[in-house]
Amino acid sequence: MGLSAFVRRHMVDVRPLAVLPYRRLWAGQGVSFVGFQLTSTAVAAQIYKTTDSSFWVGMLGPANLVPLVVFGLWGGAVADAVDRRRLLIGGALVAWAATLALLLQTLLGAASVGLLLATVAVHATGFAITSPTRGAIIPRLLPAELVPAANTLNFLVSSMGAVIGPLVAGVVLARGGFAAVYLTDAVLFGASLYAAVRLPRLAPLGEVTRPGLRSVVDGLRYIAGNRVVLMSFVVDVIAMAFALPRALFPEIADERFGGSLIAFGWLTASIAIGSVAGGLLSGWVGRVRRQGLALTFTIAVWGVSVAAAGLAPALWLMVALLAVGGAADMVSAVWRQTILQTHAPDEMRGRMQGVFTVVVAGGPRLGDLRAGAAATWFGATGAWVGGGIACAVAVLAAGLAVPAFREYRAAPRGPEKCDV
């Protein structure tokens, strides 16, 4: 096999980037996500500087989660009833206004912990609207066979932002302070807003349901009645709630590596490093048709890798095994997202993406709670290893027990209508 053939077969599939509206959306997301990570890092540091309390830093969790749950579900329902381009622009403007508010507070010396948390909640509201809307837009821009590749590119650029953003934030904070970070984010966010403005009109297809509580309930009822879609959420919750070990990183770094901040940093970055590597080597992902079965076994690999990392005697081996898990998590996320985008009808996609946003936001927090609680009973190593094993067993039992999910095959489908 020649080098060019190897690259086409195994490296990340970049064919979606040939479609101009998607390319703009992807580039805007990548640039603005670096800014998002800058602000996330700076807000945590600013709250700690203001309060000298980790408790208040921890309150960023509910400040982000509550709007994500409420407006993620509502935003998904609205995305099924209006022009998705206009909704994406509106949500982006809300998030951008919150960033500018953080900048203004800092410049005026008016920042307080309550005001900072309230502004973060507004920013999370904008994100909760744009995230499901963006996910629902992709199948309208691309043929179905390119949707897995597009999702891989999206997760890849987000993972790269998760690595690059905090590193850049440290440099900008050291040289320019909090205001410089927020200003940088506001400038970078312009790329996302520009991409949204340049999208074609994306009016709803099929039956339009008035957004509100009833449409949200209809979406949840659709999930409950569709085993393939339901199981895509179930296996996601299993993956994060059982196996995510990040809440244990500080204790493990302290117990095994003498409290080394370098060790803690490597552990923290390891899963994202694996996600980036998995994305770069993802050329094969779009060729998999039995996505339900593949998703089940990939999440089992995630669980086994996490469990093995918890038993590893050396830091480099722990990082390597967590990176393997991160790569598996990246691939599983692509298939979960693809199932929602291609299996559900267009008039349900916004609501499916809203629930996806809630699960993605809530699952890791359940994992943190599970890991911390289990560590009080079984110790950090027991909680870490036991969670990984429980994940692998539970996902195999659940995924293989549902024939519709086990036998699900992705069917190629042509591009859908958008108004250019």
Salt bridges, closest charged atoms under 4 A:
ASP13 OD2 - ARG15 NH2 2.79
ASP80 OD1 - ARG84 NH2 3.04
ASP80 OD2 - ARG351 NE 2.77
ASP218 OD1 - ARG221 NH1 2.89
ASP236 OD2 - ARG336 NE 3.34
ASP346 OD1 - ARG84 NH1 2.92
ASP346 OD2 - ARG140 NH1 3.61
ASP346 OD1 - ARG349 NH1 3.23
ASP368 OD2 - ARG246 NH2 3.00
GLU407 OE1 - ARG290 NH2 3.06
GLU407 OE2 - ARG406 NE 3.42
GLU416 OE1 - ARG349 NH1 2.69
GLU416 OE2 - ARG413 NH2 3.85
ASP419 OD2 - ARG201 NH1 3.02
